[in-house]
Amino acid sequence: MTTTEAPNPLLEGLTLRRRPDPCLLVIFGASGDLTSKKLMPALYSLALRRLLPEKFGIVGAARSEESDDDFRERMKQAVQEHARDPFKDEVWQELAAGMRYVTLDFADDKAEDALAETLTELDNERGTMGNRVYYFAVPPSAIGTLVDEIAERRSSEGWVRLVIEKPFGHDLQSARELNAKLQQSFAENEVYRIDHYLGKETVQNMLALRFANGIFEPIWNRQFIDHVQITVAESIGIEGRAGYYEQAGAIRDIFQNHLLQLVAITAMEPPIDFTADSVRNEKLKVLKSMHTPGPKHVVRGQYGPGFVEGVEVRGYREEEGVAPGSMTETFVAAKLFVDNWRWADTPFYVRMGKRLARRETTIAIQFKRAPHPPFEDASAEELRPNTLLIHVQPNEGVSLAIGAKVPGQGMTIRTVHMDFLYGGTFREGLPEAYERLILDAMLGDATLFTRSDEIEEQWALVDAIVSFWQRDRISFPNYPAGTWGPSASDELIHRDGREWRSH
Amino acid sequence: MAQSLIETAWTGENVSIAQIERELARLRTESSEEGAQPNLRTSVMTHIAWVPPEWEGAAEETLFGMAERHPSRTLLLVPRPDEEDGLDAQVSIRCFPVGDRAICGEVIDLTLRGNRATAPGSIVLPLLISDLPVFCRWRGRPEWESPEFGQLMGIVDRLIVDSTEWVDLPGAYLRLAELFPKVVVSDIAWERTERWRSLLASLWPGIGEVHTIRVHGTPAQAYLLAGWLRSRLGHDIGLELDERARLEGIDLDGEPAPFPPGDPPNASDVLSAQLDRFTRDKIYEDAVRATS
């Protein structure tokens, strides 16, 4: 007689896709851009691939008044406009059947009760067993109240996971306070601090490249690598987000999270396994071993008017909602050091900003030059050092720059690229970062999320840099839109006899 | 994506391998526009397809779109043992635009005439891409004792068959099982049962008590599903077959099982899934051994 306790022998060998437990996803900030441009298209793509739980529902919550039907219609349009997959009505209908909207003033107890009632109703209707993912697409100031309300109404049935969007605080103090608030009522493994860069396939491919290939790891150190360059460049401006950007600037918008995570993944030691804590322990060690760059090693900039892709654009101070004398930086370049056995004295040059010459995120590992080229026709200067380029976006892939002989008489050497393009080798469309991260949160896999101690280390570094800035006065704007930033950025790297990668 | 295919080709009769390699190199150069960035040659495997003439049309159809998903060198071997000795080739470079570059794969159609049809190993060996896995899709039921089958099995890392194409079931499964220690085998008929197997697995533990299944589908799928249940559940399962062109339903002790969600995969998707696998499938092997 078979018993329910016996393991299911039919499951062995089935390539079952990871499918989460039944659950409800509550999105706070459902009227915002993130929900319509990223979250809902990602949910649709997951639904299309049957990766969502069979029993599933979505509750949008925001301050604005909206009916369930209006919310569904708005989300349908968002999916049609922004999803990477073609729109299939039957998939949408299935998803929309479990969608509700609750008008919610975040500080209003009654509204919170209405949300709780809706969730209970949906639980009964959809069979989601009290499991909840709460997605906080709201400013940090709104998170504390919501967390209290969720904790107060937490039922003993089902699990709860909180997904917190950036910015996670605005400095070390506020990040600590927010962590403390979360930890009052929730365990660390219930909190998922999102940094969508970690959901990108190419960022994860860095881990594959380093730890699945025997050839890179032995040379991945100060002995063979001259320096590392990381560029996170956007050609767009602030896109109507002056309210946020004026407070954040490039250092809080990109440096504190995406950029430092890219440095951590590039520099980390091999984790013992790919579990959340193993990976995050290694990233934390990198963040802890980064010393604060002195004022000479950090450059900030703000774009003035210029041309981007042939179109004339206004300067930052002329953007709507920006103070005419704003001192917010839209560009940061820095020389960072990871003070450990592997990386001592190997600089990490990083730069990031808005309205730069083009959109590009790359990690470039520049190896040391060949010590003595024995070719008459090629001086040492002509022989460029090998560079391993990880293209995070766009044109996702990896290139290795090597010297090769130009066909013909003599020995002329030219740098050529050996390319691996994601789109060329794996023609499956790359999933959007949010698809991976939402699914991971539902599955309870926190590997690609940031832990509280990582966040605090990141903010400690940012606070130190910002404190220098408060002591000096800089003249803004200092770079025209559509260029690679202020001249001081070039000077930062030229001082060391190096230069930014040419594009 | 498939509409963006750019193809350059060369055809020759009574050719040598050296000629084929020369023409491939020439086509690779010509496939890039002058002044543009050179195209990328990306390969994840050598993909051999053994295609007797009666399967040529179906093979072409299945290969359509495959080069995009698994850029590789494809060797399409068409044996014509009754014709005069010789080797004819059509060599093509198929490129797909990716951003401002193009990714190119290679397809070499080889007609093996006369005695050449019995010596495919020596033709294939010099054309394999070094250090990459070699997959062989064998159309129809292999002639188990034939020299051409033996030679190719000595070369390839994985044999892909579709036992739906076989008429002597379940007997042929016994011969197939003899290959398991020598070469990794996968079966498209088995892949097509996957969504049904997932569904049946979801009926655990009740399904553990089932003693008879009736399969409304192809004989291959019926034998494999019954073999799978026997081998996994550890007791005999009676099989009734209601022959259909595709798997349309399963009854468990007379009760119809629910229909699995989603659409059945197309031929290219199924082959594509097989090309992503590299290790032995012990569950499949056990199912094959338990088919009769």
Contacts between the chains, C-beta under 8 A, distances in Angstrom:
chain1	res1	chain2	res2	distance
A	2	B	205	4.6
A	2	B	208	3.6
A	2	B	209	6.4
A	3	B	205	7.0
A	4	B	205	5.5
A	6	B	205	6.8
A	6	B	208	7.8
A	8	B	201	6.1
A	8	B	204	4.1
A	8	B	205	7.4
A	9	B	204	8.0
A	9	B	232	4.5
A	9	B	233	6.5
A	9	B	234	7.7
A	10	B	197	7.0
A	10	B	200	6.2
A	10	B	201	3.8
A	10	B	204	5.8
A	10	B	207	7.0
A	10	B	228	8.0
A	10	B	229	7.8
A	10	B	232	5.3
A	10	B	233	7.7
A	11	B	201	5.1
A	11	B	204	7.6
A	12	B	232	7.2
A	12	B	283	6.0
A	13	B	281	6.6
A	13	B	282	7.0
A	13	B	283	3.2
A	13	B	284	7.5
A	14	B	194	7.1
A	14	B	197	6.1
A	14	B	198	5.6
A	14	B	201	6.1
A	15	B	194	7.1
A	16	B	198	6.2
A	50	B	261	6.5
A	50	B	262	6.0
A	394	B	99	7.5
A	395	B	99	5.1
A	419	B	40	5.6
A	419	B	101	7.6
A	420	B	42	7.4
A	421	B	40	6.5
A	421	B	42	7.5
A	421	B	98	5.6
A	421	B	99	7.4
A	421	B	101	6.9
A	421	B	103	6.7
A	423	B	98	4.3
A	423	B	99	7.0
A	423	B	103	7.5
A	424	B	40	5.7
A	424	B	42	4.9
A	424	B	71	6.6
A	424	B	96	7.7
A	424	B	98	4.8
A	424	B	101	7.5
A	424	B	103	3.4
A	425	B	42	5.0
A	425	B	44	6.4
A	425	B	71	6.1
A	425	B	103	7.6
A	426	B	69	7.9
A	427	B	1	6.7
A	427	B	68	4.4
A	427	B	69	4.9
A	427	B	71	7.9
A	427	B	96	7.6
A	428	B	69	7.1
